[in-house]
Amino acid sequence: MPKPTLLPVEAWGARNPSCLEWTDACHICARGPSGKPQCSTVGIACVQKAATCTKQAPAKP
């Protein structure tokens, strides 16, 4: 079977590991307990934008 590919919004989360939750205005994603992105499905009238972080991991002292 072919390896599943990440959606662009999931890949954005993989490149930004300190971000715990992010969105592209179509999907809302969050890191699951394993650290793997879990994203919502796209609504019917969605206009995708650049992904932005909505919840950052606390900074380590």
KOLGU-4560 file (N, C-alpha, C; in nm, 3 decimals, padded with zeros to 5 digits):
<recs>
<n_xx: 00.083 n_yy: -00.118 n_zz: 00.000 ca_xx: 00.000 ca_yy: 00.000 ca_zz: 00.000 c_xx: 00.088 c_yy: 00.125 c_zz: 00.000 mol: A seq: 1 type: MET>
<n_xx: 00.045 n_yy: 00.230 n_zz: -00.070 ca_xx: 00.123 ca_yy: 00.354 ca_zz: -00.069 c_xx: 00.120 c_yy: 00.419 c_zz: 00.068 mol: A seq: 2 type: PRO>
<n_xx: 00.229 n_yy: 00.484 n_zz: 00.102 ca_xx: 00.240 ca_yy: 00.554 ca_zz: 00.229 c_xx: 00.149 c_yy: 00.677 c_zz: 00.225 mol: A seq: 3 type: LYS>
<n_xx: 00.065 n_yy: 00.697 n_zz: 00.329 ca_xx: -00.022 ca_yy: 00.815 ca_zz: 00.326 c_xx: 00.060 c_yy: 00.944 c_zz: 00.333 mol: A seq: 4 type: PRO>
<n_xx: 00.014 n_yy: 01.043 n_zz: 00.263 ca_xx: 00.085 ca_yy: 01.172 ca_zz: 00.263 c_xx: 00.015 c_yy: 01.267 c_zz: 00.359 mol: A seq: 5 type: THR>
<n_xx: 00.091 n_yy: 01.358 n_zz: 00.415 ca_xx: 00.036 ca_yy: 01.457 ca_zz: 00.507 c_xx: -00.029 c_yy: 01.569 c_zz: 00.428 mol: A seq: 6 type: LEU>
<n_xx: -00.140 n_yy: 01.619 n_zz: 00.479 ca_xx: -00.198 ca_yy: 01.740 ca_zz: 00.423 c_xx: -00.100 c_yy: 01.855 c_zz: 00.447 mol: A seq: 7 type: LEU>
<n_xx: -00.102 n_yy: 01.958 n_zz: 00.365 ca_xx: -00.010 ca_yy: 02.070 ca_zz: 00.389 c_xx: -00.020 c_yy: 02.127 c_zz: 00.531 mol: A seq: 8 type: PRO>
<n_xx: -00.140 n_yy: 02.133 n_zz: 00.586 ca_xx: -00.156 ca_yy: 02.187 ca_zz: 00.721 c_xx: -00.095 c_yy: 02.091 c_zz: 00.824 mol: A seq: 9 type: VAL>
<n_xx: -00.100 n_yy: 01.961 n_zz: 00.801 ca_xx: -00.035 ca_yy: 01.865 ca_zz: 00.890 c_xx: 00.117 c_yy: 01.877 c_zz: 00.880 mol: A seq: 10 type: GLU>
<n_xx: 00.167 n_yy: 01.893 n_zz: 00.758 ca_xx: 00.311 ca_yy: 01.909 ca_zz: 00.736 c_xx: 00.360 c_yy: 02.037 c_zz: 00.803 mol: A seq: 11 type: ALA>
<n_xx: 00.280 n_yy: 02.143 n_zz: 00.803 ca_xx: 00.318 ca_yy: 02.267 ca_zz: 00.870 c_xx: 00.341 c_yy: 02.238 c_zz: 01.018 mol: A seq: 12 type: TRP>
<n_xx: 00.253 n_yy: 02.162 n_zz: 01.080 ca_xx: 00.269 ca_yy: 02.126 ca_zz: 01.220 c_xx: 00.394 c_yy: 02.044 c_zz: 01.245 mol: A seq: 13 type: GLY>
<n_xx: 00.428 n_yy: 01.956 n_zz: 01.151 ca_xx: 00.550 ca_yy: 01.875 ca_zz: 01.164 c_xx: 00.675 c_yy: 01.963 c_zz: 01.160 mol: A seq: 14 type: ALA>
<n_xx: 00.670 n_yy: 02.072 n_zz: 01.083 ca_xx: 00.784 ca_yy: 02.163 ca_zz: 01.073 c_xx: 00.790 c_yy: 02.263 c_zz: 01.189 mol: A seq: 15 type: ARG>
<n_xx: 00.684 n_yy: 02.270 n_zz: 01.269 ca_xx: 00.677 ca_yy: 02.365 ca_zz: 01.381 c_xx: 00.641 c_yy: 02.289 c_zz: 01.509 mol: A seq: 16 type: ASN>
<n_xx: 00.736 n_yy: 02.211 n_zz: 01.561 ca_xx: 00.705 ca_yy: 02.122 ca_zz: 01.673 c_xx: 00.667 c_yy: 02.192 c_zz: 01.804 mol: A seq: 17 type: PRO>
<n_xx: 00.699 n_yy: 02.320 n_zz: 01.822 ca_xx: 00.662 ca_yy: 02.389 ca_zz: 01.945 c_xx: 00.517 c_yy: 02.439 c_zz: 01.942 mol: A seq: 18 type: SER>
<n_xx: 00.452 n_yy: 02.430 n_zz: 01.827 ca_xx: 00.313 ca_yy: 02.472 ca_zz: 01.814 c_xx: 00.223 c_yy: 02.353 c_zz: 01.851 mol: A seq: 19 type: CYS>
<n_xx: 00.133 n_yy: 02.373 n_zz: 01.946 ca_xx: 00.044 ca_yy: 02.266 ca_zz: 01.990 c_xx: -00.087 c_yy: 02.263 c_zz: 01.914 mol: A seq: 20 type: LEU>
<n_xx: -00.134 n_yy: 02.380 n_zz: 01.869 ca_xx: -00.258 ca_yy: 02.390 ca_zz: 01.790 c_xx: -00.237 c_yy: 02.493 c_zz: 01.680 mol: A seq: 21 type: GLU>
<n_xx: -00.292 n_yy: 02.466 n_zz: 01.561 ca_xx: -00.276 ca_yy: 02.557 ca_zz: 01.448 c_xx: -00.393 c_yy: 02.542 c_zz: 01.353 mol: A seq: 22 type: TRP>
<n_xx: -00.407 n_yy: 02.641 n_zz: 01.263 ca_xx: -00.517 ca_yy: 02.640 ca_zz: 01.168 c_xx: -00.474 c_yy: 02.705 c_zz: 01.037 mol: A seq: 23 type: THR>
<n_xx: -00.543 n_yy: 02.668 n_zz: 00.931 ca_xx: -00.526 ca_yy: 02.734 ca_zz: 00.801 c_xx: -00.658 c_yy: 02.795 c_zz: 00.755 mol: A seq: 24 type: ASP>
<n_xx: -00.748 n_yy: 02.817 n_zz: 00.851 ca_xx: -00.882 ca_yy: 02.871 ca_zz: 00.829 c_xx: -00.977 c_yy: 02.767 c_zz: 00.770 mol: A seq: 25 type: ALA>
<n_xx: -00.928 n_yy: 02.650 n_zz: 00.736 ca_xx: -01.014 ca_yy: 02.541 ca_zz: 00.689 c_xx: -01.007 c_yy: 02.422 c_zz: 00.784 mol: A seq: 26 type: CYS>
<n_xx: -00.887 n_yy: 02.389 n_zz: 00.825 ca_xx: -00.864 ca_yy: 02.281 ca_zz: 00.920 c_xx: -00.823 c_yy: 02.341 c_zz: 01.054 mol: A seq: 27 type: HIS>
<n_xx: -00.857 n_yy: 02.272 n_zz: 01.162 ca_xx: -00.803 ca_yy: 02.303 ca_zz: 01.293 c_xx: -00.728 c_yy: 02.179 c_zz: 01.336 mol: A seq: 28 type: ILE>
<n_xx: -00.601 n_yy: 02.195 n_zz: 01.370 ca_xx: -00.517 ca_yy: 02.081 ca_zz: 01.405 c_xx: -00.462 c_yy: 02.097 c_zz: 01.545 mol: A seq: 29 type: CYS>
<n_xx: -00.436 n_yy: 01.984 n_zz: 01.608 ca_xx: -00.373 ca_yy: 01.981 ca_zz: 01.739 c_xx: -00.289 c_yy: 01.856 c_zz: 01.748 mol: A seq: 30 type: ALA>
<n_xx: -00.188 n_yy: 01.859 n_zz: 01.832 ca_xx: -00.105 ca_yy: 01.741 ca_zz: 01.854 c_xx: -00.178 c_yy: 01.645 c_zz: 01.946 mol: A seq: 31 type: ARG>
<n_xx: -00.186 n_yy: 01.519 n_zz: 01.905 ca_xx: -00.243 ca_yy: 01.416 ca_zz: 01.989 c_xx: -00.143 c_yy: 01.372 c_zz: 02.094 mol: A seq: 32 type: GLY>
<n_xx: -00.181 n_yy: 01.279 n_zz: 02.180 ca_xx: -00.091 ca_yy: 01.231 ca_zz: 02.286 c_xx: 00.043 c_yy: 01.179 c_zz: 02.232 mol: A seq: 33 type: PRO>
<n_xx: 00.042 n_yy: 01.123 n_zz: 02.112 ca_xx: 00.166 ca_yy: 01.071 ca_zz: 02.054 c_xx: 00.248 c_yy: 01.180 c_zz: 01.986 mol: A seq: 34 type: SER>
<n_xx: 00.192 n_yy: 01.302 n_zz: 01.975 ca_xx: 00.260 ca_yy: 01.410 ca_zz: 01.904 c_xx: 00.221 c_yy: 01.421 c_zz: 01.759 mol: A seq: 35 type: GLY>
<n_xx: 00.146 n_yy: 01.321 n_zz: 01.710 ca_xx: 00.102 ca_yy: 01.321 ca_zz: 01.570 c_xx: -00.013 c_yy: 01.421 c_zz: 01.552 mol: A seq: 36 type: LYS>
<n_xx: -00.014 n_yy: 01.498 n_zz: 01.442 ca_xx: -00.121 ca_yy: 01.594 ca_zz: 01.420 c_xx: -00.257 c_yy: 01.525 c_zz: 01.400 mol: A seq: 37 type: PRO>
<n_xx: -00.359 n_yy: 01.583 n_zz: 01.459 ca_xx: -00.496 ca_yy: 01.540 ca_zz: 01.437 c_xx: -00.572 c_yy: 01.663 c_zz: 01.390 mol: A seq: 38 type: GLN>
<n_xx: -00.630 n_yy: 01.653 n_zz: 01.270 ca_xx: -00.693 ca_yy: 01.770 ca_zz: 01.209 c_xx: -00.840 c_yy: 01.744 c_zz: 01.180 mol: A seq: 39 type: CYS>
<n_xx: -00.919 n_yy: 01.851 n_zz: 01.184 ca_xx: -01.060 ca_yy: 01.845 ca_zz: 01.150 c_xx: -01.075 c_yy: 01.829 c_zz: 00.998 mol: A seq: 40 type: SER>
<n_xx: -01.195 n_yy: 01.798 n_zz: 00.955 ca_xx: -01.223 ca_yy: 01.792 ca_zz: 00.812 c_xx: -01.261 c_yy: 01.931 c_zz: 00.763 mol: A seq: 41 type: THR>
<n_xx: -01.251 n_yy: 01.950 n_zz: 00.634 ca_xx: -01.277 ca_yy: 02.081 ca_zz: 00.572 c_xx: -01.426 c_yy: 02.104 c_zz: 00.558 mol: A seq: 42 type: VAL>
<n_xx: -01.468 n_yy: 02.225 n_zz: 00.588 ca_xx: -01.607 ca_yy: 02.263 ca_zz: 00.569 c_xx: -01.638 c_yy: 02.283 c_zz: 00.421 mol: A seq: 43 type: GLY>
<n_xx: -01.764 n_yy: 02.300 n_zz: 00.388 ca_xx: -01.806 ca_yy: 02.307 ca_zz: 00.248 c_xx: -01.761 c_yy: 02.436 c_zz: 00.178 mol: A seq: 44 type: ILE>
<n_xx: -01.760 n_yy: 02.547 n_zz: 00.249 ca_xx: -01.721 ca_yy: 02.675 ca_zz: 00.188 c_xx: -01.597 c_yy: 02.728 c_zz: 00.259 mol: A seq: 45 type: ALA>
<n_xx: -01.485 n_yy: 02.673 n_zz: 00.223 ca_xx: -01.362 ca_yy: 02.705 ca_zz: 00.293 c_xx: -01.267 c_yy: 02.782 c_zz: 00.201 mol: A seq: 46 type: CYS>
<n_xx: -01.206 n_yy: 02.887 n_zz: 00.255 ca_xx: -01.104 ca_yy: 02.961 ca_zz: 00.184 c_xx: -00.975 c_yy: 02.945 c_zz: 00.264 mol: A seq: 47 type: VAL>
<n_xx: -00.887 n_yy: 02.860 n_zz: 00.214 ca_xx: -00.764 ca_yy: 02.827 ca_zz: 00.286 c_xx: -00.668 c_yy: 02.945 c_zz: 00.288 mol: A seq: 48 type: GLN>
<n_xx: -00.603 n_yy: 02.965 n_zz: 00.405 ca_xx: -00.505 ca_yy: 03.071 ca_zz: 00.423 c_xx: -00.376 c_yy: 03.008 c_zz: 00.471 mol: A seq: 49 type: LYS>
<n_xx: -00.275 n_yy: 03.088 n_zz: 00.489 ca_xx: -00.149 ca_yy: 03.039 ca_zz: 00.543 c_xx: -00.171 c_yy: 02.990 c_zz: 00.686 mol: A seq: 50 type: ALA>
<n_xx: -00.109 n_yy: 02.879 n_zz: 00.722 ca_xx: -00.125 ca_yy: 02.823 ca_zz: 00.856 c_xx: -00.064 c_yy: 02.915 c_zz: 00.959 mol: A seq: 51 type: ALA>
<n_xx: -00.130 n_yy: 02.924 n_zz: 01.075 ca_xx: -00.081 ca_yy: 03.002 ca_zz: 01.187 c_xx: -00.098 c_yy: 02.923 c_zz: 01.315 mol: A seq: 52 type: THR>
<n_xx: -00.009 n_yy: 02.945 n_zz: 01.409 ca_xx: -00.013 ca_yy: 02.878 ca_zz: 01.538 c_xx: -00.113 c_yy: 02.950 c_zz: 01.628 mol: A seq: 53 type: CYS>
<n_xx: -00.201 n_yy: 02.873 n_zz: 01.693 ca_xx: -00.298 ca_yy: 02.931 ca_zz: 01.784 c_xx: -00.270 c_yy: 02.896 c_zz: 01.929 mol: A seq: 54 type: THR>
<n_xx: -00.181 n_yy: 02.797 n_zz: 01.953 ca_xx: -00.142 ca_yy: 02.761 ca_zz: 02.091 c_xx: 00.000 c_yy: 02.710 c_zz: 02.089 mol: A seq: 55 type: LYS>
<n_xx: 00.087 n_yy: 02.784 n_zz: 02.154 ca_xx: 00.230 ca_yy: 02.752 ca_zz: 02.159 c_xx: 00.261 c_yy: 02.673 c_zz: 02.285 mol: A seq: 56 type: GLN>
<n_xx: 00.357 n_yy: 02.580 n_zz: 02.276 ca_xx: 00.402 ca_yy: 02.507 ca_zz: 02.393 c_xx: 00.473 c_yy: 02.603 c_zz: 02.488 mol: A seq: 57 type: ALA>
<n_xx: 00.460 n_yy: 02.583 n_zz: 02.620 ca_xx: 00.529 ca_yy: 02.672 ca_zz: 02.714 c_xx: 00.681 c_yy: 02.663 c_zz: 02.695 mol: A seq: 58 type: PRO>
<n_xx: 00.745 n_yy: 02.777 n_zz: 02.708 ca_xx: 00.890 ca_yy: 02.782 ca_zz: 02.694 c_xx: 00.955 c_yy: 02.710 c_zz: 02.811 mol: A seq: 59 type: ALA>
<n_xx: 01.061 n_yy: 02.637 n_zz: 02.783 ca_xx: 01.136 ca_yy: 02.568 ca_zz: 02.889 c_xx: 01.237 c_yy: 02.664 c_zz: 02.951 mol: A seq: 60 type: LYS>
<n_xx: 01.245 n_yy: 02.667 n_zz: 03.084 ca_xx: 01.338 ca_yy: 02.761 ca_zz: 03.150 c_xx: 01.482 c_yy: 02.729 c_zz: 03.124 mol: A seq: 61 type: PRO>
</recs>
